[in-house]
Amino acid sequence: MERELVELFETAKKAADGATTAEGGAEETRCLDALGQLKSFPVTYQLLVSTQVGKRLRPLTKHPRKKIQSFASSLIEIWKDIVIKETSKDIKNGKVETKASVRVESPRTESPRPEKIQKTSTGKVEKSSKSEAVKVEKLERIAVERKVQVEKPSLAGNVKVEKITKEVKIPVSGASSTPKLTSMIKSNDAARDKVREILHEALSKVSSEADEDITDEVNACDPIRVAVTVESVLFENWGSSAGSQKAKYRSLMFNLKDQKNPDFRRKVLLGHVEAERLVNMSTAEMASNERRQENKKIEEKALFECQRGGPRQATTDQFKCGRCGQRKTTYYQMQTRSADEPMTTYVTCVNCNNRWKFC
């Protein structure tokens, strides 16, 4: 069983590695088939512990392919339920055994009562009863010691089970073992502390903006720790925010606080965009998709205005655009060949910006 489970996982892992490329459609299908076989495989708690397949499956939850990512996450949830159910059964069985042992041993405490009655007869009987009482006490002590020795391994087993269940309950991706900071770490510079506060304010918005699929991953991150780390890296490379690099600080803060740029904030908090990379990122790389489209329109408009500074153009309706069928066009003529040849006419459609020329 262990060998078959490991072979199925290795098949899925190899296919997932091949699916990371742009032309990995077939590998993605193979990976999903292998994950489906893993889902129907009769997995037990002992198999998961011996093969460690659950831990090795976690990286697939961060796979670039969303189908593989979601399938791996659902498979881990199924295995988590199996572990919790089996461990809870073991714990219940252990409790029943301890109760039974207590009930069986309890009648032993009643044995000294008849020995106390014999003490009133003669001195010889008293001596024998005392020796027998000592023996009974010794036997009870031995029984108690054995009981403690038996219960110790069961407690150790319960501790192991609790540790395993805690490991399973940890969010699948991005969970940090270090506790979250409750207050901002201050430096000796007021300007640096201000930058840290702004970063923390921007990164704290991610939890309310995140989708349900990544809520656990986002909640596992510490905005304060990330803000301190980013500010420290920026200070090492750029220096003070009040110095010559003030414009770079402003650009980064603007893009992090931009309401229309939640993707950039999320990537910084989750570590997809590391602090070292922020140092060399341009404003265009940090901008949101909407901002990039606006910048593209501005560039096209500026290019159009530059073209207007060229040869003078005349507006006419005598030319029909072959793309949109409108007759709103501008044109200009240039002598591109010899003087005895006709001039070349350049026509531009005002409606769809289609351009063509003829002689």
Secondary structure, 3 states (H helix, E strand, C coil): CHHHHHHHHHHHHHHHHHCCCCCCHHHHHHHHHHHHHHHHCCCCHHHHHHHCHHHHHHHHHHCCCHHHHHHHHHHHHHHHHHHHHHHHHHHHHHHHHHHHHHHHHHHHHHCHHHHHHHHHCCHHHHHHHHHHHHHHHHHHHHHHHHHHHHHHHHHHHHHHHHHHHHHHHCCCCCCCCCCCCCCCCCCCCHHHHHHHHHHHHHHCCHHHHCCHHHHHHHHCCCHHHHHHHHHHHHHHHHCCCCCCCHHHHHHHHHHHHCCCCHHHHHHHHHCCCCHHHHCCCCHHHHCCHHHHHHHHHHHHHHHHHHHHCCCCCEEECCCCCCCCCCCCEEEEEECCCCCCCCCEEEEEECCCCCEEEEC
